[in-house]
Amino acid sequence: MKKLLDKAYRFLSFRPRSEKEIKDYLKKKKTPAGSIQKIIDELKRQKLVDDLEFSRWWIEQRNTFRPKGKIALKIELRQKGVTREIMEEVIEEMVDEFALAKKVFQKKKSPDFLARRGFSWSTIKKVLDESAKKE
């Protein structure tokens, strides 16, 4: 058990992880199912695994380094195993989609790029309308 916990610590040392990511990692390492849950419980007890905090961290990183729209963020967080409730709460709290879209549009000047980054069509339209008014 100690050896498996050390593997989980090492996996967590690179960046925060969702509970699902840790479970998947431990399964890949052929860890028995009962041991996986014990390790997850221990990591939660130590406050090293918390999907709410992980989601906040993930969105903060995205907003800072690679802005994406709400659609793309929801897909990414779903892939990380975050529940819909946590996802909705954190995105509502932390994402100003219009401001992010404006920031991305200033660099790329491409509505298609905004769409690929997961911004909604209504947000893209607002950004384009505002951009047209300035010209």
Secondary structure as GFF3:
##gff-version 3
##sequence-region A 1 135
A	DSSP	alpha_helix	2	14	.	.	.	ID=ss1
A	DSSP	alpha_helix	19	28	.	.	.	ID=ss2
A	DSSP	alpha_helix	33	45	.	.	.	ID=ss3
A	DSSP	alpha_helix	51	65	.	.	.	ID=ss4
A	DSSP	alpha_helix	70	79	.	.	.	ID=ss5
A	DSSP	alpha_helix	84	94	.	.	.	ID=ss6
A	DSSP	alpha_helix	97	108	.	.	.	ID=ss7
A	DSSP	alpha_helix	111	116	.	.	.	ID=ss8
A	DSSP	alpha_helix	121	134	.	.	.	ID=ss9
###
